Amino acid sequence: MLPWLGERHSNPSSIHTRGAAAAKALEEARRQVAVMVGATPGQVVFTSGATEANNHAVRGAARLARRDGRVFLGVAAHEHPSLLHPARSLARCGFDLQAIAVGREGFVEPDGLPIEELGVLGLSFAHAELGALQPVRQITDAARGGGARVVVDATLAAGRIGVVMANLGEPDLLTLSFHHFGGPMGVGAVVIGKGQDLSPMIEGGVQEDGRRPGSPKLAGCVGAGVAAAVARKNLASRSANLAILGDILYDGLKGAEAVILTGPPPERRLPGHLSLSIGGVEGESLVRGLELRGVLAATGSPCAEQAGLASEALRAAGYSREEARGALVLCVPPTASISRSDARRATGEILAEIERLRAVGGTGAAS
């Protein structure tokens, strides 16, 4: 990325020699992303991140559905805000939103979809808070069989496990964010399915084939392309290592007093992801205390935490208010140098902080 932040910095739309070099670098990044997901470069549209990508995809799919006379939107009740909130916004503009029920493991059941009514279905491949890996191919086949367009958020799954359009049933739109697997912050993408179209969410230029006008974040896109290439090369070893580290965390915490696993068992969740409910402890206090011990955790997805919605997803999946209050999410970064001994030490620190908080009533400030 560094040359494109410095001496080679230029606008890819410029007709000058430097602009041509920048355009070539941008297209190489697009190619690298396309190869990672089994698409062609022309299917990849760069965005500022997953939130923009999801808004663009959901709203774009809804416009196409309305053109076809379908106004029903389906989003899982526990979904990420960047999928759920634009669907709610569209519901205030004449669309009918159906919140698809999920159980405590967080799965959308393909056989339970209202496929005769749906115009658009939006879902995350891997759920940020419960870690559930949805059976995307079966869901896509069921929804598409009923005439719906399918938007798949692959933000957390990409770079950890294989995310290939054909293996997912060729969803109409797939979204990515690159900082989750080693790329820079502030860069995402929408991958447009074969034979699909995506009208611009903003207007004023012809960049990204007119689908996302505005000068691209060139250095960020270059970094995204490299992250995609590295992820594709290292995917097998990366996935295996994440699974091992996730199992260590699970084995070290599953038998603790009043600690329950939320979401599915390890074999059906994102590798390296663990979500728990800690009885008698407030999740936010636990997260703050763990940071002082060198363990970074969360009470939910970062977007949900900042919006104060960490419990909304768990409540929608059938967890009690008290269970949601004690939520803890651990997710091993796929590009971090974390050893097995680090994971074992983390479980010890977590258990120690739980004990400390319980001793002071569950919400004591970290000291």
Secondary structure as GFF3:
##gff-version 3
##sequence-region A 1 367
A	DSSP	alpha_helix	2	5	.	.	.	ID=ss1
A	DSSP	alpha_helix	17	37	.	.	.	ID=ss2
A	DSSP	three_ten_helix	41	43	.	.	.	ID=ss3
A	DSSP	beta_strand	44	47	.	.	.	ID=ss4
A	DSSP	alpha_helix	50	67	.	.	.	ID=ss5
A	DSSP	beta_strand	72	76	.	.	.	ID=ss6
A	DSSP	alpha_helix	81	91	.	.	.	ID=ss7
A	DSSP	beta_strand	96	100	.	.	.	ID=ss8
A	DSSP	three_ten_helix	110	112	.	.	.	ID=ss9
A	DSSP	beta_strand	118	124	.	.	.	ID=ss10
A	DSSP	alpha_helix	136	145	.	.	.	ID=ss11
A	DSSP	beta_strand	149	153	.	.	.	ID=ss12
A	DSSP	three_ten_helix	166	168	.	.	.	ID=ss13
A	DSSP	beta_strand	173	177	.	.	.	ID=ss14
A	DSSP	three_ten_helix	178	181	.	.	.	ID=ss15
A	DSSP	beta_strand	188	192	.	.	.	ID=ss16
A	DSSP	three_ten_helix	207	210	.	.	.	ID=ss17
A	DSSP	alpha_helix	218	253	.	.	.	ID=ss18
A	DSSP	beta_strand	259	261	.	.	.	ID=ss19
A	DSSP	three_ten_helix	266	268	.	.	.	ID=ss20
A	DSSP	beta_strand	273	278	.	.	.	ID=ss21
A	DSSP	alpha_helix	283	292	.	.	.	ID=ss22
A	DSSP	alpha_helix	302	306	.	.	.	ID=ss23
A	DSSP	alpha_helix	310	316	.	.	.	ID=ss24
A	DSSP	alpha_helix	321	325	.	.	.	ID=ss25
A	DSSP	beta_strand	327	331	.	.	.	ID=ss26
A	DSSP	alpha_helix	340	359	.	.	.	ID=ss27
###
